[in-house]
Every structure is written in structure tokens, then in C-alpha cells.
Amino acid sequence: MIDSHNLDLKQQLKKHNIKTCQVHHDGESFFEYSRKEILTKDLLPINSCTKSITSALVGICLEKGYFDDVQQPFLLLLNYGASSPINPDMKNITIHQLLTMTSGIDWVEVDEWHIFKEDFDGNVLDYILGKEIIGNLNSEMNYSSADSYLLSALIQEVSGKTTEQFAKDYLFAPLGITEFQWPMKQGVNLGSHGMFMKANDLMKIGIMYLNGGVYNHRQVISKSWIEASTKPYSKAVRVDGDYGYHWWLMEENITPTRSITYYFAMGYGGQVIIVVPELKLVTVITRNIDKNTTRSIKLFRMYILKKFI
């Protein structure tokens, strides 16, 4: 399957510091690239792709009856005894708003990143729950790792397990994922970032989503949750698209009368899982960390998506 198109793609991947690239089409592996052979077996940083995994775990919690509906306020379920005052407006924020990053919590991602660092000696949950609520009246998205951290804390509270153990039992075991790393901050797995996984295992997640939550003939996540997660709820920031339940959505105009929609997990530096349901296509790209996070999406659009249209 090495044709001139694939050779051109490989040249572009080398040029842009891509570590691995895998393309799965219509039930089969179509293309694989690794800068070094070992990279497909290494644990690689997936950064904010972690958020999409957290979203999947929230869906499993819902299916197991740990809460009744995503429109429930999260704080009542969290049952957190704060050591400092909680902003009373927090009680109105729903699980849905955390998933869509429309909570309105006063959060500037770059400025607030210090709370996840080792030298932050305050209480992370106290810090987040004490923030002002400034923007959820219009359901506008504000990219916020605080929302993801709260979701991880919620998973742990309602399930009685760490988010990592919950993932092992109900998501990773059915997918055959046995090796990963997921750091904690003050007893809560970082729902927003920090996970290390193998590129091959990221592909398993993408294939499961493409197949409506099914992997190896087993329903791992309900089809209804996959559909709900990949619907547009608000205009996305950082990309020209929309945002679902911790998944990004994009529409690609192919001709004046035809467009293709796809959704993706995206981590800092260009780590992505891209799913194109109409084309039965999944692409996973991992790359060296740099500030151009959307470069992998651009490479996908230019050199992979067009191959299948």
C-alpha cells in the first residue's frame, strides 16, 4: 500500500516532527508511520486527549446509575467538605456544563495552570470551588482544565474508586489496554491532562467511538453516549469548529454542496484521535511537543482526509 500519496505523507510527517501516525479505514489498518519503531510501543504523552477519556468515563458512570442525568448539579453529587468558602453559585453548575466547558467558572487556562504544578501548596478543589462564575448565562465555551478536574473528582466520588481504577475496570480492560500512566494531584487523577499511553491504544479508543461504543463485539460505552458526546453544544475556541462533551467537532467543506463532519480528541503539541464516521476513518497522530497544537489537524486535512473523499 506504499503509493506516491503515502510517500508524500511520510515526507510531511518527518518534516513536522511527527512521532507516530496510524490510519484505520473500514475495519482495517490502512497506514502506519513511526519515526522510530519503538514509538508505537512506548508510553507517550497525550496531554489534553486525557479530557476525552475523562468524558468517556463520565458516560460509563451514567450508564451504571451513579447519577441520573447530565443536567444534575455536580456539587450535590461531589459531597465535598471544603476547608474554605465555596462560591454558592457553584451549586447551579451541571455535569453537562462541565463536559461542554460552559460552566462559567472564571478560568484563564494559561494563568491558572500553576495550581496543577507540584509547588502549589493550596487545596486544588478549594481553589476551583471558590472561583467566581462569570460566563455561563450564554452557554459560551471557555477552555478550562478546572472543569475536567471537577469531572474526575466527581467520578471518584460517585464510583468509590480512583478515576484511574475506574478506567482500568470499565474502559481499558475491555479495550485490552494494560499499560498507561495517569498522575494525581491531591488524590484526584488529573481529568484534564498528564496521561501517558501507547499510540496503538489511542487507536483502540478511536475505533470504539467509530463503532458506536463497541470494541471486539463488546459494548464498552453506550451508543447514545457516543452520540451525545459528539454533538455540537457551543462554538469552540482555538479551532474553527464546535465543542461536544470534551470532544472537538469540525465540518470540512468538500464541494459547494457537500461537507464532511468529524470529531477529535486533541492534546497540546498535536496529539490527536480523529474520527470521521461517514468515511469509517480513524487517525491517530502523536508528535513532538511544540506550541502549534493544531498542526496535526492541518496535516490530517491536507494529506489524509483528501485521500478518502
C-alpha beads as a LAMMPS data file, in Angstrom:
LAMMPS data file: protein, C-alpha beads

309 atoms
308 bonds

1 atom types
1 bond types

-500.0 500.0 xlo xhi
-500.0 500.0 ylo yhi
-500.0 500.0 zlo zhi

Masses

1 110.0

Atoms # bond

1 1 1 0.000 0.000 0.000
2 1 1 3.007 2.315 -0.363
3 1 1 1.952 4.551 -3.246
4 1 1 3.085 8.052 -4.160
5 1 1 0.494 9.549 -1.841
6 1 1 1.808 7.614 1.137
7 1 1 5.385 8.555 0.310
8 1 1 4.373 12.207 0.223
9 1 1 2.560 11.773 3.529
10 1 1 5.636 10.207 5.121
11 1 1 7.757 13.124 3.963
12 1 1 5.329 15.576 5.570
13 1 1 5.264 13.584 8.801
14 1 1 9.050 13.625 9.021
15 1 1 9.133 17.336 8.209
16 1 1 6.729 18.217 11.023
17 1 1 8.278 16.126 13.819
18 1 1 5.508 13.548 13.928
19 1 1 6.305 10.617 16.207
20 1 1 3.581 8.243 15.044
21 1 1 0.700 8.280 12.592
22 1 1 -1.836 5.497 12.156
23 1 1 -4.806 5.443 9.809
24 1 1 -7.586 2.872 10.210
25 1 1 -10.182 2.654 7.428
26 1 1 -13.260 0.491 7.040
27 1 1 -12.171 -2.042 9.652
28 1 1 -8.553 -2.356 8.545
29 1 1 -5.211 -0.720 9.212
30 1 1 -4.523 1.442 6.165
31 1 1 -1.313 3.306 7.004
32 1 1 1.268 3.282 9.788
33 1 1 4.252 5.510 10.391
34 1 1 6.653 5.652 13.315
35 1 1 9.710 7.853 13.479
36 1 1 11.360 5.052 15.383
37 1 1 9.935 1.559 15.505
38 1 1 9.786 1.555 19.279
39 1 1 7.480 4.586 19.422
40 1 1 4.357 2.517 18.759
41 1 1 5.233 0.534 21.896
42 1 1 6.279 3.477 24.074
43 1 1 4.084 5.321 26.530
44 1 1 3.710 8.777 25.009
45 1 1 2.304 11.999 26.486
46 1 1 -1.232 12.539 25.211
47 1 1 -1.781 15.807 27.116
48 1 1 -5.376 17.047 26.807
49 1 1 -6.562 13.964 24.929
50 1 1 -6.935 12.910 28.563
51 1 1 -10.051 15.101 28.667
52 1 1 -11.825 12.942 26.086
53 1 1 -11.061 9.825 28.128
54 1 1 -12.488 11.526 31.211
55 1 1 -15.629 12.234 29.189
56 1 1 -15.941 8.541 28.310
57 1 1 -15.712 7.634 31.989
58 1 1 -18.468 10.092 32.867
59 1 1 -20.646 8.291 30.320
60 1 1 -19.916 4.944 31.942
61 1 1 -20.834 6.402 35.346
62 1 1 -24.169 7.493 33.907
63 1 1 -24.812 4.030 32.453
64 1 1 -24.058 2.445 35.811
65 1 1 -26.601 4.665 37.506
66 1 1 -24.142 6.635 39.635
67 1 1 -26.154 9.712 38.694
68 1 1 -29.421 10.136 36.820
69 1 1 -28.803 12.817 34.234
70 1 1 -26.091 15.167 32.988
71 1 1 -28.358 18.086 33.848
72 1 1 -27.872 17.341 37.544
73 1 1 -25.795 19.868 39.504
74 1 1 -22.376 18.348 40.097
75 1 1 -21.776 19.842 43.545
76 1 1 -24.546 17.898 45.274
77 1 1 -23.034 14.667 43.946
78 1 1 -19.492 15.694 44.822
79 1 1 -20.337 15.975 48.522
80 1 1 -17.133 17.876 49.193
81 1 1 -16.388 19.363 52.572
82 1 1 -14.345 22.405 51.657
83 1 1 -11.907 23.932 54.118
84 1 1 -12.581 27.393 52.647
85 1 1 -15.771 29.051 51.393
86 1 1 -17.377 27.621 48.241
87 1 1 -18.892 30.113 45.840
88 1 1 -22.638 29.481 46.294
89 1 1 -23.173 29.868 42.538
90 1 1 -21.266 26.601 42.067
91 1 1 -24.405 24.732 43.145
92 1 1 -26.083 25.631 39.840
93 1 1 -23.379 24.201 37.558
94 1 1 -24.433 20.944 35.902
95 1 1 -22.417 17.957 34.749
96 1 1 -23.403 18.923 31.206
97 1 1 -21.813 22.341 31.661
98 1 1 -18.581 20.801 32.928
99 1 1 -18.491 18.437 29.945
100 1 1 -19.080 21.255 27.459
101 1 1 -16.816 23.721 29.295
102 1 1 -19.706 26.143 29.677
103 1 1 -19.582 26.207 33.487
104 1 1 -18.727 29.899 33.518
105 1 1 -16.007 29.390 36.116
106 1 1 -13.606 32.327 35.982
107 1 1 -10.663 30.490 34.467
108 1 1 -7.893 31.703 32.184
109 1 1 -6.154 28.465 31.203
110 1 1 -2.592 29.735 30.923
111 1 1 -2.773 31.883 34.058
112 1 1 -4.387 29.188 36.196
113 1 1 -2.030 26.371 35.238
114 1 1 0.051 26.937 38.366
115 1 1 -2.443 25.034 40.539
116 1 1 -1.556 21.754 38.832
117 1 1 2.165 22.149 39.457
118 1 1 3.989 20.407 42.282
119 1 1 4.901 23.613 44.079
120 1 1 1.261 24.688 44.506
121 1 1 0.627 24.131 48.191
122 1 1 -3.022 25.177 48.331
123 1 1 -6.022 22.882 48.047
124 1 1 -6.933 22.461 44.376
125 1 1 -10.645 21.761 44.908
126 1 1 -10.963 24.629 47.379
127 1 1 -9.268 26.912 44.864
128 1 1 -11.556 25.937 41.981
129 1 1 -14.777 25.908 44.001
130 1 1 -14.021 29.355 45.362
131 1 1 -13.714 30.918 41.893
132 1 1 -16.200 33.437 40.549
133 1 1 -18.834 32.424 37.993
134 1 1 -18.743 34.911 35.140
135 1 1 -19.948 33.431 31.884
136 1 1 -22.411 30.557 31.872
137 1 1 -25.561 32.562 31.153
138 1 1 -24.990 32.396 27.394
139 1 1 -23.551 28.849 27.386
140 1 1 -20.302 30.051 25.836
141 1 1 -17.332 27.716 25.882
142 1 1 -14.289 28.695 27.901
143 1 1 -11.440 26.203 27.669
144 1 1 -10.972 25.123 31.271
145 1 1 -8.981 22.297 32.809
146 1 1 -10.794 23.141 36.040
147 1 1 -13.988 21.661 34.558
148 1 1 -12.112 18.459 33.736
149 1 1 -10.565 18.235 37.208
150 1 1 -14.031 18.549 38.745
151 1 1 -15.303 15.745 36.498
152 1 1 -12.504 13.457 37.663
153 1 1 -13.286 14.305 41.294
154 1 1 -16.934 13.541 40.554
155 1 1 -16.102 10.141 39.013
156 1 1 -14.113 9.215 42.111
157 1 1 -16.848 10.383 44.473
158 1 1 -19.782 8.580 42.824
159 1 1 -17.921 5.365 41.958
160 1 1 -15.922 4.958 45.161
161 1 1 -12.801 4.293 43.084
162 1 1 -9.997 6.474 41.828
163 1 1 -10.620 7.633 38.283
164 1 1 -7.604 5.559 37.235
165 1 1 -9.013 2.366 38.777
166 1 1 -12.444 3.069 37.335
167 1 1 -10.843 3.469 33.902
168 1 1 -8.908 0.220 34.314
169 1 1 -12.009 -1.744 35.243
170 1 1 -14.594 -0.404 32.832
171 1 1 -12.811 1.187 29.866
172 1 1 -9.248 -0.013 29.485
173 1 1 -9.757 -3.693 30.348
174 1 1 -12.416 -4.182 27.622
175 1 1 -10.087 -2.448 25.159
176 1 1 -7.082 -4.548 26.148
177 1 1 -5.184 -1.505 27.434
178 1 1 -2.846 -2.645 30.179
179 1 1 -0.119 -0.004 30.324
180 1 1 -0.625 3.703 30.942
181 1 1 0.259 6.406 33.437
182 1 1 -2.207 8.861 34.935
183 1 1 -0.860 11.312 37.540
184 1 1 -2.787 12.606 40.521
185 1 1 -2.976 15.962 42.207
186 1 1 -4.076 15.786 45.838
187 1 1 -5.700 12.399 45.479
188 1 1 -7.565 13.138 42.248
189 1 1 -6.392 11.883 38.857
190 1 1 -5.915 14.848 36.540
191 1 1 -9.015 14.681 34.368
192 1 1 -7.553 17.299 32.069
193 1 1 -4.056 16.170 31.131
194 1 1 -0.949 14.276 32.143
195 1 1 -1.781 10.805 30.864
196 1 1 0.786 8.684 29.007
197 1 1 -0.492 5.989 26.631
198 1 1 0.634 3.955 23.654
199 1 1 -0.323 5.182 20.195
200 1 1 -1.821 1.764 19.433
201 1 1 -4.111 2.120 22.461
202 1 1 -5.265 5.570 21.367
203 1 1 -6.324 3.920 18.129
204 1 1 -8.431 1.424 20.090
205 1 1 -10.320 4.316 21.654
206 1 1 -10.899 5.887 18.245
207 1 1 -12.143 2.612 16.762
208 1 1 -14.510 2.103 19.691
209 1 1 -16.015 5.560 19.145
210 1 1 -16.305 4.959 15.403
211 1 1 -18.197 1.726 16.122
212 1 1 -20.707 3.360 18.431
213 1 1 -19.018 2.248 21.645
214 1 1 -18.367 -1.332 20.529
215 1 1 -14.933 -2.972 20.613
216 1 1 -14.301 -6.653 19.877
217 1 1 -18.058 -7.269 19.784
218 1 1 -18.490 -5.816 23.271
219 1 1 -20.488 -2.674 24.074
220 1 1 -17.971 -0.756 26.164
221 1 1 -19.805 2.581 26.145
222 1 1 -23.411 3.093 25.074
223 1 1 -24.053 4.309 21.550
224 1 1 -26.267 7.040 22.988
225 1 1 -23.320 8.436 24.985
226 1 1 -21.081 8.432 21.906
227 1 1 -23.762 10.331 20.007
228 1 1 -24.320 12.789 22.843
229 1 1 -20.587 13.348 23.288
230 1 1 -20.008 14.216 19.633
231 1 1 -22.871 16.674 19.151
232 1 1 -22.110 20.403 18.933
233 1 1 -23.163 22.340 22.023
234 1 1 -21.178 25.528 21.651
235 1 1 -18.789 27.304 19.333
236 1 1 -15.286 26.065 20.041
237 1 1 -12.356 28.232 20.955
238 1 1 -8.874 27.605 19.482
239 1 1 -10.258 25.789 16.420
240 1 1 -12.762 26.717 13.710
241 1 1 -15.413 24.293 14.848
242 1 1 -17.670 23.298 17.721
243 1 1 -17.361 21.528 21.061
244 1 1 -19.160 18.482 22.457
245 1 1 -18.518 16.551 25.664
246 1 1 -14.751 17.124 25.812
247 1 1 -14.518 16.335 22.080
248 1 1 -13.848 18.877 19.332
249 1 1 -16.022 18.889 16.203
250 1 1 -15.258 20.193 12.743
251 1 1 -17.019 20.414 9.401
252 1 1 -14.976 20.269 6.210
253 1 1 -16.435 21.699 3.004
254 1 1 -15.585 19.286 0.187
255 1 1 -17.595 20.856 -2.614
256 1 1 -20.093 23.733 -2.666
257 1 1 -22.824 21.162 -1.955
258 1 1 -21.050 18.587 0.221
259 1 1 -19.327 18.637 3.586
260 1 1 -17.761 16.069 5.906
261 1 1 -18.034 16.260 9.684
262 1 1 -15.557 14.691 12.081
263 1 1 -14.642 14.903 15.724
264 1 1 -11.374 14.608 17.595
265 1 1 -9.551 14.497 20.897
266 1 1 -6.694 16.983 20.919
267 1 1 -3.716 17.392 23.231
268 1 1 -1.119 20.122 23.473
269 1 1 1.536 19.892 20.790
270 1 1 -0.638 17.995 18.313
271 1 1 -1.622 14.682 19.908
272 1 1 -4.923 13.711 18.266
273 1 1 -7.517 10.974 17.812
274 1 1 -9.644 11.880 14.791
275 1 1 -12.860 10.035 13.914
276 1 1 -14.711 10.511 10.602
277 1 1 -17.875 8.396 10.864
278 1 1 -19.079 8.954 7.302
279 1 1 -15.811 7.629 5.890
280 1 1 -15.296 4.886 8.538
281 1 1 -11.955 6.526 9.206
282 1 1 -9.850 6.891 12.365
283 1 1 -6.482 8.645 12.507
284 1 1 -4.116 8.868 15.477
285 1 1 -1.166 11.239 15.427
286 1 1 1.417 11.819 18.158
287 1 1 4.167 14.368 17.753
288 1 1 6.939 16.311 19.410
289 1 1 5.609 18.978 21.723
290 1 1 5.550 22.498 20.360
291 1 1 3.117 25.391 20.575
292 1 1 1.382 24.630 17.269
293 1 1 -1.212 22.237 18.649
294 1 1 -3.446 22.335 15.557
295 1 1 -0.680 21.350 13.108
296 1 1 -1.679 17.670 13.272
297 1 1 -5.253 18.554 12.301
298 1 1 -3.952 20.542 9.337
299 1 1 -1.785 17.621 8.231
300 1 1 -4.766 15.305 8.527
301 1 1 -6.953 17.595 6.424
302 1 1 -4.354 18.074 3.704
303 1 1 -2.760 14.638 3.396
304 1 1 -5.132 12.038 4.863
305 1 1 -8.746 13.172 4.658
306 1 1 -8.489 14.047 0.964
307 1 1 -7.284 10.508 0.233
308 1 1 -10.693 9.097 1.202
309 1 1 -13.035 11.686 -0.298

Bonds

1 1 1 2
2 1 2 3
3 1 3 4
4 1 4 5
5 1 5 6
6 1 6 7
7 1 7 8
8 1 8 9
9 1 9 10
10 1 10 11
11 1 11 12
12 1 12 13
13 1 13 14
14 1 14 15
15 1 15 16
16 1 16 17
17 1 17 18
18 1 18 19
19 1 19 20
20 1 20 21
21 1 21 22
22 1 22 23
23 1 23 24
24 1 24 25
25 1 25 26
26 1 26 27
27 1 27 28
28 1 28 29
29 1 29 30
30 1 30 31
31 1 31 32
32 1 32 33
33 1 33 34
34 1 34 35
35 1 35 36
36 1 36 37
37 1 37 38
38 1 38 39
39 1 39 40
40 1 40 41
41 1 41 42
42 1 42 43
43 1 43 44
44 1 44 45
45 1 45 46
46 1 46 47
47 1 47 48
48 1 48 49
49 1 49 50
50 1 50 51
51 1 51 52
52 1 52 53
53 1 53 54
54 1 54 55
55 1 55 56
56 1 56 57
57 1 57 58
58 1 58 59
59 1 59 60
60 1 60 61
61 1 61 62
62 1 62 63
63 1 63 64
64 1 64 65
65 1 65 66
66 1 66 67
67 1 67 68
68 1 68 69
69 1 69 70
70 1 70 71
71 1 71 72
72 1 72 73
73 1 73 74
74 1 74 75
75 1 75 76
76 1 76 77
77 1 77 78
78 1 78 79
79 1 79 80
80 1 80 81
81 1 81 82
82 1 82 83
83 1 83 84
84 1 84 85
85 1 85 86
86 1 86 87
87 1 87 88
88 1 88 89
89 1 89 90
90 1 90 91
91 1 91 92
92 1 92 93
93 1 93 94
94 1 94 95
95 1 95 96
96 1 96 97
97 1 97 98
98 1 98 99
99 1 99 100
100 1 100 101
101 1 101 102
102 1 102 103
103 1 103 104
104 1 104 105
105 1 105 106
106 1 106 107
107 1 107 108
108 1 108 109
109 1 109 110
110 1 110 111
111 1 111 112
112 1 112 113
113 1 113 114
114 1 114 115
115 1 115 116
116 1 116 117
117 1 117 118
118 1 118 119
119 1 119 120
120 1 120 121
121 1 121 122
122 1 122 123
123 1 123 124
124 1 124 125
125 1 125 126
126 1 126 127
127 1 127 128
128 1 128 129
129 1 129 130
130 1 130 131
131 1 131 132
132 1 132 133
133 1 133 134
134 1 134 135
135 1 135 136
136 1 136 137
137 1 137 138
138 1 138 139
139 1 139 140
140 1 140 141
141 1 141 142
142 1 142 143
143 1 143 144
144 1 144 145
145 1 145 146
146 1 146 147
147 1 147 148
148 1 148 149
149 1 149 150
150 1 150 151
151 1 151 152
152 1 152 153
153 1 153 154
154 1 154 155
155 1 155 156
156 1 156 157
157 1 157 158
158 1 158 159
159 1 159 160
160 1 160 161
161 1 161 162
162 1 162 163
163 1 163 164
164 1 164 165
165 1 165 166
166 1 166 167
167 1 167 168
168 1 168 169
169 1 169 170
170 1 170 171
171 1 171 172
172 1 172 173
173 1 173 174
174 1 174 175
175 1 175 176
176 1 176 177
177 1 177 178
178 1 178 179
179 1 179 180
180 1 180 181
181 1 181 182
182 1 182 183
183 1 183 184
184 1 184 185
185 1 185 186
186 1 186 187
187 1 187 188
188 1 188 189
189 1 189 190
190 1 190 191
191 1 191 192
192 1 192 193
193 1 193 194
194 1 194 195
195 1 195 196
196 1 196 197
197 1 197 198
198 1 198 199
199 1 199 200
200 1 200 201
201 1 201 202
202 1 202 203
203 1 203 204
204 1 204 205
205 1 205 206
206 1 206 207
207 1 207 208
208 1 208 209
209 1 209 210
210 1 210 211
211 1 211 212
212 1 212 213
213 1 213 214
214 1 214 215
215 1 215 216
216 1 216 217
217 1 217 218
218 1 218 219
219 1 219 220
220 1 220 221
221 1 221 222
222 1 222 223
223 1 223 224
224 1 224 225
225 1 225 226
226 1 226 227
227 1 227 228
228 1 228 229
229 1 229 230
230 1 230 231
231 1 231 232
232 1 232 233
233 1 233 234
234 1 234 235
235 1 235 236
236 1 236 237
237 1 237 238
238 1 238 239
239 1 239 240
240 1 240 241
241 1 241 242
242 1 242 243
243 1 243 244
244 1 244 245
245 1 245 246
246 1 246 247
247 1 247 248
248 1 248 249
249 1 249 250
250 1 250 251
251 1 251 252
252 1 252 253
253 1 253 254
254 1 254 255
255 1 255 256
256 1 256 257
257 1 257 258
258 1 258 259
259 1 259 260
260 1 260 261
261 1 261 262
262 1 262 263
263 1 263 264
264 1 264 265
265 1 265 266
266 1 266 267
267 1 267 268
268 1 268 269
269 1 269 270
270 1 270 271
271 1 271 272
272 1 272 273
273 1 273 274
274 1 274 275
275 1 275 276
276 1 276 277
277 1 277 278
278 1 278 279
279 1 279 280
280 1 280 281
281 1 281 282
282 1 282 283
283 1 283 284
284 1 284 285
285 1 285 286
286 1 286 287
287 1 287 288
288 1 288 289
289 1 289 290
290 1 290 291
291 1 291 292
292 1 292 293
293 1 293 294
294 1 294 295
295 1 295 296
296 1 296 297
297 1 297 298
298 1 298 299
299 1 299 300
300 1 300 301
301 1 301 302
302 1 302 303
303 1 303 304
304 1 304 305
305 1 305 306
306 1 306 307
307 1 307 308
308 1 308 309
